[in-house]
Structure formats: C-alpha cells, structure tokens
Amino acid sequence: MDDIEAKLVTNDEGVGQWSWKPGADAQDARILELLQLGMSDADVAQEIGCNRSTVYRHRKQLKAEGVLDGPAEITSDEFG
C-alpha cells in the first residue's frame, strides 16, 4: 500500500471536503517549497525525514527544469 497525504479543506460554500494526493507527490511539493524558502539540503532532509541525497537530486532536477534559480549543475560545495 502506498502512502498518501490527506487534508480537510473548506470549499467556497463553507463545506468541508477531503483532498488527497499520493505521498510521493506530497514529498516532491514539500521539497520544492522548502528549497524555495532558501533552506539547505540538509535542513530540508531533516524537516521531511529523508536522505540529503534525495533533496540534492530534487534540487538538481528542479534547477535543470528552470523551476529553481541558479545553474543546473550543482557544485560539491552546495551538497556539503
């Protein structure tokens, strides 16, 4: 069974409605959010409970796609 992220949201009429998405999508979105806040890979990894290398790979991919500012290639200084 795969993980999901679920939350109860209120629509325009004030009615509560459940919203969910696969856990992997939720983690990707959270990594992007924290990186956009300027957090380091190590801090992001600690915050969401994953390996720093996972955050590094996401940062590299997001930079290559132009989603994050900066060059696509990440130096070892940024990783360390």
N, C-alpha and C positions, 0 to 999 in steps of 0.2 A: 504494500500500500504506500502511495506517495504522500508526502506532506502537502498541506495547503495552508494558506493564510486566509482567515475569515474575519470579517468585521461587520458590525451592525451600523448601517448608515441611515440617516433620515432623509427622505426624498422631499420634494418641493411642497407636498401636501402635509408634511409633518409625520408621515408614516414610516416606521422603522422597516428596513429591508436588509436582508443579509447579502453581503457581497463577498466573493471569494476568488482566489486565483491560485494556481499551482505554487508550491513552496519555492521552487527554483526561480520563477518569475519574481516572486516577492523578494528573494535574496538579491537578485540582479538589480532590482529597482532600489533597494536599500543601499547597496554598494554605491550605485551612481549618486544617490542623494548625499551620502556621507563624503564621497570624493569631491562633489561639487561644493561642499562646505569647507573644503580645504584640509580635511583630515588626512593623516599619513596612512599608508597601507597597514602598518602595524596597529594603529588605533582603530581603523575600520575593522580589521580582522578580529580584534579583541571585542569590539562592540557587538558584532553579529555572530561571533563564535565560529569562525572558520580559520583556515590557514592563511598566513600572509601571502603565500604564493598564489592563492585563489584571487585575492584582491589585486595583486600585481598583474595577473593575466587579464582580469577585467579592465584595469586601468589602461593597459597596453592596447586592448581591443577598442575601448572607448575613444582613446586618443587617435587611433588609426581611422576610426569611423568619423572623426571630427566632432564627437559628442562632448569631449573634454578638451579644454585648451591645452596647447603645448605640442611638441613634436611627437610623432608616432613612436619613435624609438625612445626608450626609457633607459637612462644611464644606470649603472650599478649603484651610484650614489643615491638615487631615488628609491632603490629597492632596499638598501641597507639602512 
